[in-house]
Amino acid sequence: MESPSIAVIVPLGAVEPPLTALFFERVRKASGRVSLVAAADSRTSSETREAFARAGASVFAFEDIPRGARLTRAAQLHASSAEAFVFLHADTVLPVGWELAVRAALARGAVGGAFRLGFSSGGWRMSWVSGWANLRNRFTRMPYGDQAPFVRQDVYERIGGHRPWPILEDWDFSRRLRAEGRIALLSLAVETSPRRYLERGVARTVLKNWEILSMARRGESPVELAERYRT
């Protein structure tokens, strides 16, 4: 049997949204060259771990380390069998045809990339958020974690994976990945849950995100940024 060439790696923590059947279906309907990996920590519920195990995923429980470190360790465990990694949030559903789109982008020479951002609900407010995010990506070529970013395995190893930051590990990763070569922004859109925005308030969440990013660009400590984000 041929080893899978794409590992879909899902970071899990203390609080995860309810997993949908569609989340697993979109991964399972891919070819046999795709594997699903759950990077949990000791706070992840047994129900969540069991849901991934029933779906045929490899479930790894790490200590209480930042999400970036868990992603890197999970990727390292699959480095010998995966040619590429897709990093997928548990509240994000991949689009139909995602596997072929990723393979085509990498075959054309991209070092990595991501999908367009979309939300599963939320009306015009969330359409506004995704519209601005996708416009920003056209200019910055720096996709974030809720866009299911992907990367070639050898490039991921070369840049050292995700740094063990408690926050903005996806932003830091995209910044380093962009320096390696062409970033492919696919036309297909993921469907992300708007739960975090709706619970905290759309405008408040957007402003908080801008504030944290501005502080990060000024060189603030990721630990301090995480504390600030929680306030």
C-alpha positions as CSV (number, residue, x, y, z in Angstrom):
1,M,0.0,0.0,0.0
2,E,1.3,3.4,-1.0
3,S,2.1,5.8,1.9
4,P,-0.1,8.9,2.2
5,S,1.5,11.9,0.7
6,I,-0.6,14.6,2.5
7,A,-1.1,14.7,6.3
8,V,-4.0,16.8,7.4
9,I,-3.0,18.0,10.9
10,V,-5.6,19.3,13.3
11,P,-4.5,21.1,16.5
12,L,-6.8,20.4,19.5
13,G,-6.8,22.2,22.9
14,A,-9.0,22.7,25.9
15,V,-12.0,24.1,24.1
16,E,-13.1,22.9,20.7
17,P,-16.3,23.5,18.8
18,P,-18.6,20.5,18.1
19,L,-17.2,18.5,15.3
20,T,-19.5,18.1,12.3
21,A,-19.9,15.0,10.1
22,L,-18.9,17.2,7.1
23,F,-15.6,18.0,8.7
24,F,-14.5,14.3,8.6
25,E,-16.3,13.5,5.4
26,R,-14.3,16.1,3.4
27,V,-11.1,14.5,4.6
28,R,-12.2,10.9,4.2
29,K,-13.5,11.5,0.6
30,A,-9.9,12.3,-0.4
31,S,-7.7,9.6,-1.9
32,G,-5.9,6.9,0.0
33,R,-2.8,9.2,-0.1
34,V,-4.3,11.4,2.6
35,S,-4.0,10.8,6.4
36,L,-5.7,12.7,9.3
37,V,-3.7,13.6,12.4
38,A,-5.0,15.1,15.6
39,A,-2.5,17.0,17.7
40,A,-4.1,17.1,21.1
41,D,-2.9,18.1,24.6
42,S,-3.9,16.8,28.0
43,R,-6.8,19.2,28.2
44,T,-8.5,17.8,25.1
45,S,-11.6,15.9,26.0
46,S,-11.8,12.1,25.6
47,E,-14.9,12.6,23.4
48,T,-13.0,14.7,20.9
49,R,-10.1,12.2,20.8
50,E,-12.5,9.3,20.3
51,A,-14.3,11.2,17.5
52,F,-11.0,11.5,15.6
53,A,-10.0,7.9,16.3
54,R,-13.4,6.6,15.0
55,A,-12.7,8.7,11.8
56,G,-9.4,6.8,11.3
57,A,-7.1,9.5,12.5
58,S,-3.8,9.2,14.3
59,V,-4.3,10.9,17.7
60,F,-1.3,12.2,19.5
61,A,-1.6,13.7,23.0
62,F,1.2,16.0,23.9
63,E,1.9,17.8,27.2
64,D,0.4,21.3,27.7
65,I,2.6,23.0,25.2
66,P,1.6,25.8,22.8
67,R,-0.3,24.9,19.7
68,G,2.6,25.7,17.4
69,A,4.8,23.2,19.1
70,R,2.1,20.5,18.9
71,L,1.8,21.1,15.2
72,T,5.5,20.8,14.6
73,R,5.8,17.6,16.6
74,A,2.9,16.0,14.8
75,A,4.4,17.0,11.5
76,Q,7.8,15.6,12.4
77,L,6.1,12.3,13.3
78,H,4.8,12.1,9.7
79,A,7.7,13.6,7.9
80,S,8.8,10.3,6.5
81,S,5.5,9.5,4.9
82,A,3.9,12.8,4.0
83,E,5.1,15.0,1.1
84,A,2.9,17.9,2.3
85,F,1.0,19.1,5.4
86,V,-2.4,20.8,5.6
87,F,-3.0,22.5,8.9
88,L,-6.8,22.5,9.6
89,H,-8.7,24.0,12.5
90,A,-11.4,21.8,14.1
91,D,-14.1,24.4,13.3
92,T,-13.1,24.7,9.6
93,V,-14.4,22.5,6.8
94,L,-12.3,21.9,3.7
95,P,-13.9,22.6,0.3
96,V,-14.9,19.9,-2.3
97,G,-11.8,19.2,-4.5
98,W,-9.3,20.5,-1.9
99,E,-6.9,17.6,-2.4
100,L,-6.5,18.1,-6.2
101,A,-6.2,21.9,-5.7
102,V,-3.3,21.4,-3.2
103,R,-1.5,18.9,-5.3
104,A,-1.8,21.1,-8.4
105,A,-0.5,24.2,-6.6
106,L,2.5,22.3,-5.3
107,A,3.1,20.7,-8.7
108,R,3.3,24.2,-10.2
109,G,6.1,25.1,-7.9
110,A,4.4,26.7,-4.9
111,V,6.2,26.1,-1.5
112,G,2.8,26.4,0.2
113,G,-0.5,28.2,0.2
114,A,-4.0,28.4,1.6
115,F,-7.6,28.6,0.7
116,R,-9.9,31.6,0.5
117,L,-11.6,32.4,3.8
118,G,-15.3,31.8,4.1
119,F,-17.7,31.4,7.0
120,S,-20.5,28.8,7.4
121,S,-23.0,31.4,8.7
122,G,-23.2,34.9,10.1
123,G,-24.7,36.9,7.2
124,W,-23.3,40.1,5.8
125,R,-21.1,40.9,8.8
126,M,-19.0,37.7,8.3
127,S,-19.0,38.2,4.6
128,W,-17.4,41.6,5.3
129,V,-14.8,40.0,7.5
130,S,-13.9,37.3,5.0
131,G,-13.9,39.8,2.1
132,W,-11.4,42.0,3.8
133,A,-9.3,39.0,4.8
134,N,-9.1,37.7,1.3
135,L,-8.3,41.1,-0.1
136,R,-5.4,41.5,2.5
137,N,-4.1,38.1,1.4
138,R,-3.9,39.1,-2.2
139,F,-1.4,41.8,-1.2
140,T,0.5,40.3,1.8
141,R,0.5,36.6,0.6
142,M,0.3,35.7,4.4
143,P,-2.7,33.5,5.0
144,Y,-3.7,32.7,8.6
145,G,-4.6,29.4,10.3
146,D,-8.3,29.6,9.7
147,Q,-7.6,29.3,5.9
148,A,-6.2,25.7,6.1
149,P,-2.7,26.6,5.1
150,F,-0.6,23.9,3.4
151,V,3.2,23.5,2.8
152,R,5.6,21.1,1.3
153,Q,7.2,18.8,3.9
154,D,10.8,19.7,3.0
155,V,10.1,23.4,3.2
156,Y,8.4,23.0,6.5
157,E,11.4,21.1,7.9
158,R,13.8,23.7,6.4
159,I,12.2,26.7,8.2
160,G,11.8,24.9,11.5
161,G,8.0,24.4,11.5
162,H,5.8,26.4,13.8
163,R,7.4,28.2,16.6
164,P,6.2,27.3,20.1
165,W,4.2,30.5,20.6
166,P,0.9,30.7,22.6
167,I,-0.6,33.0,19.9
168,L,0.0,34.1,16.3
169,E,2.1,31.0,15.5
170,D,0.2,31.0,12.2
171,W,1.1,34.6,11.4
172,D,4.8,34.0,12.2
173,F,4.8,30.8,10.2
174,S,3.3,32.5,7.1
175,R,5.8,35.3,7.4
176,R,8.7,32.8,7.3
177,L,7.1,30.7,4.6
178,R,6.6,33.6,2.3
179,A,10.4,34.2,2.3
180,E,10.9,30.7,0.8
181,G,9.1,31.1,-2.5
182,R,5.7,31.4,-4.1
183,I,2.5,31.2,-2.0
184,A,-0.5,29.9,-3.8
185,L,-3.9,31.4,-2.8
186,L,-6.5,29.0,-4.1
187,S,-9.9,30.0,-5.4
188,L,-11.7,27.4,-3.3
189,A,-13.0,28.6,0.0
190,V,-13.0,26.9,3.4
191,E,-16.1,27.2,5.6
192,T,-15.1,28.4,9.1
193,S,-17.4,28.7,12.1
194,P,-18.1,32.3,13.0
195,R,-18.7,31.3,16.6
196,R,-15.7,33.2,18.1
197,Y,-16.7,36.4,16.3
198,L,-20.4,36.2,17.2
199,E,-19.8,35.3,20.9
200,R,-17.4,38.2,21.4
201,G,-18.9,40.6,19.0
202,V,-17.8,41.0,15.4
203,A,-16.5,44.5,15.6
204,R,-14.8,43.9,19.0
205,T,-13.1,40.8,17.7
206,V,-11.8,42.5,14.5
207,L,-10.4,45.4,16.5
208,K,-8.8,43.1,19.0
209,N,-7.1,41.1,16.2
210,W,-5.8,44.3,14.6
211,E,-4.4,45.4,18.0
212,I,-2.6,42.1,18.7
213,L,-1.1,42.1,15.2
214,S,0.1,45.7,15.5
215,M,1.7,44.8,18.8
216,A,3.4,41.7,17.2
217,R,4.8,43.8,14.4
218,R,6.4,46.1,17.1
219,G,8.1,43.1,18.6
220,E,6.0,42.4,21.6
221,S,6.5,39.1,23.4
222,P,4.0,36.3,22.3
223,V,3.4,35.6,26.0
224,E,2.3,39.2,26.6
225,L,0.2,39.1,23.4
226,A,-1.6,36.0,24.6
227,E,-2.4,37.7,27.9
228,R,-3.6,40.8,26.1
229,Y,-5.8,38.7,23.8
230,R,-7.6,37.2,26.7
231,T,-8.5,40.5,28.3
